[in-house]
Amino acid sequence: MFLSDHDYEHLRACGFKPLLMSLLDDLIIYRTGCEMADSRDGFVTPAKSKACIFWLADGRGEALAARCQAAEDAK
């Protein structure tokens, strides 16, 4: 999981990060068990009181995280 430093600190401080990780693990297990396509990689976009999960083709999550990390490092 990739988070900006600010987002990571905010999620950690409010105690939401372990809950989010547990939910994502459960969803991955469920999607895999149902043989759903794109069940392993995705990203979450939190906005106000909602969060959306966008599932990616397997293997694409690491590439997206690397791009996000590079952009964060360039700041």
C-alpha positions as CSV (number, residue, x, y, z in Angstrom):
1,M,0.0,0.0,0.0
2,F,1.3,3.4,-0.9
3,L,0.3,6.5,1.0
4,S,1.8,10.0,1.0
5,D,3.5,10.8,4.3
6,H,0.6,13.2,5.2
7,D,-2.1,10.6,4.5
8,Y,-0.1,7.8,6.2
9,E,0.2,9.9,9.4
10,H,-3.4,10.9,9.4
11,L,-4.7,7.3,8.9
12,R,-2.3,6.0,11.6
13,A,-3.2,8.7,14.1
14,C,-6.9,8.2,13.8
15,G,-6.6,4.4,14.0
16,F,-8.1,3.8,10.6
17,K,-5.1,2.2,8.9
18,P,-5.3,-1.3,10.5
19,L,-9.1,-1.4,9.9
20,L,-8.6,-0.4,6.2
21,M,-5.9,-3.0,5.7
22,S,-8.1,-5.7,7.3
23,L,-11.0,-4.8,5.1
24,L,-8.8,-4.9,2.0
25,D,-7.4,-8.3,2.9
26,D,-10.9,-9.6,3.4
27,L,-12.1,-8.2,0.1
28,I,-9.1,-9.7,-1.7
29,I,-9.8,-13.1,-0.2
30,Y,-13.5,-12.9,-1.1
31,R,-12.8,-11.8,-4.7
32,T,-10.2,-14.5,-5.2
33,G,-12.5,-17.1,-3.8
34,C,-15.2,-16.0,-6.2
35,E,-12.7,-16.2,-9.0
36,M,-13.3,-12.5,-9.9
37,A,-11.0,-10.9,-12.3
38,D,-8.7,-8.2,-10.9
39,S,-8.9,-9.4,-7.4
40,R,-5.5,-8.7,-6.0
41,D,-4.4,-5.1,-6.8
42,G,-6.3,-1.9,-6.4
43,F,-6.3,1.5,-4.8
44,V,-8.5,3.4,-2.4
45,T,-9.6,7.0,-2.8
46,P,-10.8,8.5,0.4
47,A,-12.9,11.7,0.1
48,K,-14.8,13.2,3.0
49,S,-17.0,10.5,4.5
50,K,-16.7,8.1,1.5
51,A,-14.0,5.8,0.2
52,C,-13.9,4.1,-3.2
53,I,-11.9,1.0,-4.1
54,F,-10.8,0.7,-7.7
55,W,-9.5,-2.8,-8.6
56,L,-6.7,-3.1,-11.1
57,A,-5.5,-5.9,-13.3
58,D,-3.3,-8.2,-11.2
59,G,0.3,-6.9,-11.1
60,R,-0.6,-3.3,-11.9
61,G,-0.7,-2.2,-8.3
62,E,3.0,-2.4,-7.8
63,A,3.6,-0.3,-10.9
64,L,1.1,2.3,-9.8
65,A,2.7,2.4,-6.3
66,A,6.1,2.9,-7.8
67,R,4.8,5.9,-9.9
68,C,3.2,7.4,-6.9
69,Q,6.3,7.0,-4.8
70,A,8.4,8.6,-7.6
71,A,6.0,11.6,-7.7
72,E,6.1,11.9,-3.9
73,D,9.9,11.8,-3.9
74,A,10.1,14.5,-6.6
75,K,8.2,16.9,-4.4
